[in-house]
Amino acid sequence: MNVFLFPLINVTLFPKTTKPLNVFEPRYLEMVREASVSKTPVAIGFIDDPGLVGPTTVGKNVDFVREVAGYGYVQIIEERLNNTLLVFLQGQGKVRLGPVQATNKPYIICSAEVIAENQIVNAEVSPMVLTLNKILAQWIGTHIPDQAQRQVFMRQLLGPEEIVGAFSSYLVKDYDMQQMILEIDDINKKIELLYRLAESNEVTA
């Protein structure tokens, strides 16, 4: 399939999570509006080195972003008087980015291959999921003061994939580590890694 590419510094989109984005650059405003109308998926490209991004690079290749990217569908939440947008990008899965498609658009459209993941949780890691969920619930209780918002957040944690995505997005401190977790294709390995990070206090309290 083809995806619209939204390259961002230190941003990773996990499946089954929602990423709020403030969009202000004209080309990405156009991209987001087109994605909303055409239901075209948008992939978040994790930028390794901001110095590689410039007018001569963007639009010609995607070498400046990681090959694996989370993708989702855009929901425009608010169009402000200054023409900026608040959008929610609802994560659906992850893709391996391919060649850039030749278009006259000011943003990047590239081919992408959906990456299948093993989502079957082994019995030996099930207790780890419960621990991660408990830590996540404590974080939600501490950092989201509004009770209604807390309840909405908790209701979204329907299973291990949602727990892993939310935990990685909000509690993992290191952005490169977040991207590394996204690139793992087995949920059991993700759970084990997150559990080790929690044990070593490498997560946000």
C-alpha angles and dihedrals in degrees: 000000000000122000135190108239120225106186112203134173114248095347124130126180116212124201115261092022132103120228118200112213132187107213119197110143110101097232092051092045086057091045094051093048091049091047090051093051098040096037089232114163118247120215122205108224112208108224115218099185119020088199090070093061117089143125092280094053106038110083096024105066143349098229090119094066132059115271094235116064137172114238136196147148127280126241115186107220102174136007107201130211091250089059095252121130136221108209136175117219108203110208115231103169142301135284141195107237118234137184122330114254116233108244139141091242119120091227132061123269114184139170117255138190118217112236116220116218133200104247097174108115115217118229093242093061097043092092088053090057090054090051092049090048091051092050090047092050090052090050091050091050091051101041105035108061097181110088095208091052090048091053092049090050093048092048089058092060093087099150148344095294092054091045092049092048095048093043091050093046099048109022106035106092101197116075094204088052090053090055091046090054090050090053094055110100100201120071091208091061090048092051092048092049093048090048091053091048090051092049091051093047092245092138134081113273 
